[in-house]
Amino acid sequence: MTVTVLALVIIMAVVGFHSISLRQKEAQYAAREQELLQLMEQEEKRTEELKQFETYTKTKKYAEEVARDKLGFVYDNEIIFKGTE
């Protein structure tokens, strides 16, 4: 009888230890899941921004901005005033 009780106590201790270990792992996995969900949300937002930028780059306004800023183009009837900096 004592052997049976001792065996049950040992089994319960082992199961209890594994239960605690599993709960810790579950908490770690839940935290990692939240991190990954946040990363997914950020990447989805970034994807949407890139799609909007792609659409914007196909507009006449964008082409004019690039021509002005990067190439220095102006319309025929424009006067450009430059600072003395």
Distance bins in CASP14 RR format, pairs under 12 A and 6 or more apart:
PFRMAT RR
TARGET T0000
AUTHOR 0000-0000-0000
RMODE 2
METHOD distances of the structure
MODEL  1
1 7 0 0 0 0 0 1 0 0 0 0 0
1 8 0 0 0 0 0 1 0 0 0 0 0
2 8 0 0 0 0 0 1 0 0 0 0 0
2 9 0 0 0 0 0 1 0 0 0 0 0
3 9 0 0 0 0 0 1 0 0 0 0 0
3 10 0 0 0 0 0 1 0 0 0 0 0
4 10 0 0 0 0 0 1 0 0 0 0 0
4 11 0 0 0 0 0 1 0 0 0 0 0
5 11 0 0 0 0 0 1 0 0 0 0 0
5 12 0 0 0 0 0 1 0 0 0 0 0
6 12 0 0 0 0 0 1 0 0 0 0 0
6 13 0 0 0 0 0 1 0 0 0 0 0
7 13 0 0 0 0 0 1 0 0 0 0 0
7 14 0 0 0 0 0 1 0 0 0 0 0
8 14 0 0 0 0 0 1 0 0 0 0 0
8 15 0 0 0 0 0 1 0 0 0 0 0
9 15 0 0 0 0 0 1 0 0 0 0 0
9 16 0 0 0 0 0 1 0 0 0 0 0
10 16 0 0 0 0 0 1 0 0 0 0 0
10 17 0 0 0 0 0 1 0 0 0 0 0
11 17 0 0 0 0 0 1 0 0 0 0 0
11 18 0 0 0 0 0 1 0 0 0 0 0
12 18 0 0 0 0 0 1 0 0 0 0 0
12 19 0 0 0 0 0 1 0 0 0 0 0
13 19 0 0 0 0 0 1 0 0 0 0 0
13 20 0 0 0 0 0 1 0 0 0 0 0
14 20 0 0 0 0 0 1 0 0 0 0 0
14 21 0 0 0 0 0 1 0 0 0 0 0
15 21 0 0 0 0 0 1 0 0 0 0 0
15 22 0 0 0 0 0 1 0 0 0 0 0
16 22 0 0 0 0 1 0 0 0 0 0 0
16 23 0 0 0 0 1 0 0 0 0 0 0
17 23 0 0 0 0 0 1 0 0 0 0 0
17 24 0 0 0 0 0 1 0 0 0 0 0
18 24 0 0 0 0 0 1 0 0 0 0 0
18 25 0 0 0 0 0 1 0 0 0 0 0
19 25 0 0 0 0 0 1 0 0 0 0 0
19 26 0 0 0 0 0 1 0 0 0 0 0
20 26 0 0 0 0 0 1 0 0 0 0 0
20 27 0 0 0 0 0 1 0 0 0 0 0
21 27 0 0 0 0 0 1 0 0 0 0 0
21 28 0 0 0 0 0 1 0 0 0 0 0
22 28 0 0 0 0 0 1 0 0 0 0 0
22 29 0 0 0 0 0 1 0 0 0 0 0
23 29 0 0 0 0 0 1 0 0 0 0 0
23 30 0 0 0 0 0 1 0 0 0 0 0
24 30 0 0 0 0 0 1 0 0 0 0 0
24 31 0 0 0 0 0 1 0 0 0 0 0
25 31 0 0 0 0 0 1 0 0 0 0 0
25 32 0 0 0 0 0 1 0 0 0 0 0
26 32 0 0 0 0 0 1 0 0 0 0 0
26 33 0 0 0 0 0 1 0 0 0 0 0
27 33 0 0 0 0 0 1 0 0 0 0 0
27 34 0 0 0 0 0 1 0 0 0 0 0
28 34 0 0 0 0 0 1 0 0 0 0 0
28 35 0 0 0 0 0 1 0 0 0 0 0
29 35 0 0 0 0 0 1 0 0 0 0 0
29 36 0 0 0 0 0 1 0 0 0 0 0
30 36 0 0 0 0 0 1 0 0 0 0 0
30 37 0 0 0 0 0 1 0 0 0 0 0
31 37 0 0 0 0 0 1 0 0 0 0 0
31 38 0 0 0 0 0 1 0 0 0 0 0
32 38 0 0 0 0 0 1 0 0 0 0 0
32 39 0 0 0 0 0 1 0 0 0 0 0
33 39 0 0 0 0 0 1 0 0 0 0 0
33 40 0 0 0 0 0 1 0 0 0 0 0
34 40 0 0 0 0 0 1 0 0 0 0 0
34 41 0 0 0 0 0 1 0 0 0 0 0
35 41 0 0 0 0 0 1 0 0 0 0 0
35 42 0 0 0 0 0 1 0 0 0 0 0
36 42 0 0 0 0 0 1 0 0 0 0 0
36 43 0 0 0 0 0 1 0 0 0 0 0
37 43 0 0 0 0 0 1 0 0 0 0 0
37 44 0 0 0 0 0 1 0 0 0 0 0
38 44 0 0 0 0 0 1 0 0 0 0 0
38 45 0 0 0 0 0 1 0 0 0 0 0
39 45 0 0 0 0 0 1 0 0 0 0 0
39 46 0 0 0 0 0 1 0 0 0 0 0
40 46 0 0 0 0 0 1 0 0 0 0 0
40 47 0 0 0 0 0 1 0 0 0 0 0
41 47 0 0 0 0 0 1 0 0 0 0 0
41 48 0 0 0 0 0 1 0 0 0 0 0
42 48 0 0 0 0 0 1 0 0 0 0 0
42 49 0 0 0 0 0 1 0 0 0 0 0
43 49 0 0 0 0 0 1 0 0 0 0 0
43 50 0 0 0 0 0 1 0 0 0 0 0
44 50 0 0 0 0 0 1 0 0 0 0 0
44 51 0 0 0 0 0 1 0 0 0 0 0
45 51 0 0 0 0 0 1 0 0 0 0 0
45 52 0 0 0 0 0 1 0 0 0 0 0
46 52 0 0 0 0 0 1 0 0 0 0 0
46 53 0 0 0 0 0 1 0 0 0 0 0
47 53 0 0 0 0 0 1 0 0 0 0 0
47 54 0 0 0 0 0 1 0 0 0 0 0
48 54 0 0 0 0 0 1 0 0 0 0 0
48 55 0 0 0 0 0 1 0 0 0 0 0
49 55 0 0 0 0 0 1 0 0 0 0 0
49 56 0 0 0 0 0 1 0 0 0 0 0
50 56 0 0 0 0 0 1 0 0 0 0 0
50 57 0 0 0 0 0 1 0 0 0 0 0
51 57 0 0 0 0 0 1 0 0 0 0 0
51 58 0 0 0 0 0 1 0 0 0 0 0
52 58 0 0 0 0 0 1 0 0 0 0 0
52 59 0 0 0 0 0 1 0 0 0 0 0
52 62 0 0 0 0 0 1 0 0 0 0 0
53 59 0 0 0 0 0 1 0 0 0 0 0
53 62 0 0 0 0 1 0 0 0 0 0 0
54 62 0 0 0 0 0 1 0 0 0 0 0
55 61 0 0 0 0 0 1 0 0 0 0 0
55 62 0 0 0 0 1 0 0 0 0 0 0
56 62 1 0 1 0 0 0 0 0 0 0 0
56 63 0 0 0 0 0 1 0 0 0 0 0
56 65 0 0 0 0 1 0 0 0 0 0 0
56 66 0 0 0 0 0 1 0 0 0 0 0
57 63 0 0 0 0 1 0 0 0 0 0 0
57 65 0 0 0 0 0 1 0 0 0 0 0
57 66 0 0 0 0 1 0 0 0 0 0 0
59 65 0 0 0 0 1 0 0 0 0 0 0
59 66 0 0 0 0 0 1 0 0 0 0 0
60 66 0 0 0 0 0 1 0 0 0 0 0
60 67 0 0 0 0 0 1 0 0 0 0 0
61 67 0 0 0 0 0 1 0 0 0 0 0
61 68 0 0 0 0 0 1 0 0 0 0 0
62 68 0 0 0 0 0 1 0 0 0 0 0
62 69 0 0 0 0 0 1 0 0 0 0 0
62 70 0 0 0 0 0 1 0 0 0 0 0
63 69 0 0 0 0 0 1 0 0 0 0 0
63 70 0 0 0 0 0 1 0 0 0 0 0
63 71 0 0 0 0 0 1 0 0 0 0 0
63 73 0 0 0 0 0 1 0 0 0 0 0
64 70 0 0 0 0 0 1 0 0 0 0 0
64 71 0 0 0 0 0 1 0 0 0 0 0
64 72 0 0 0 0 0 1 0 0 0 0 0
64 73 0 0 0 0 1 0 0 0 0 0 0
64 74 0 0 0 0 0 1 0 0 0 0 0
64 75 0 0 0 0 1 0 0 0 0 0 0
64 78 0 0 0 0 0 1 0 0 0 0 0
65 71 0 0 0 0 0 1 0 0 0 0 0
65 72 0 0 0 0 0 1 0 0 0 0 0
65 73 0 0 0 0 0 1 0 0 0 0 0
66 72 0 0 0 0 1 0 0 0 0 0 0
66 73 0 0 0 0 1 0 0 0 0 0 0
67 73 1 0 1 0 0 0 0 0 0 0 0
67 74 0 0 0 0 1 0 0 0 0 0 0
67 75 0 0 0 0 1 0 0 0 0 0 0
68 74 1 0 0 1 0 0 0 0 0 0 0
68 75 0 0 0 0 1 0 0 0 0 0 0
68 78 0 0 0 0 1 0 0 0 0 0 0
68 80 0 0 0 0 1 0 0 0 0 0 0
72 78 0 0 0 0 0 1 0 0 0 0 0
72 80 0 0 0 0 1 0 0 0 0 0 0
72 82 0 0 0 0 0 1 0 0 0 0 0
73 80 0 0 0 0 0 1 0 0 0 0 0
74 80 1 0 1 0 0 0 0 0 0 0 0
74 81 0 0 0 0 0 1 0 0 0 0 0
74 82 0 0 0 0 0 1 0 0 0 0 0
END
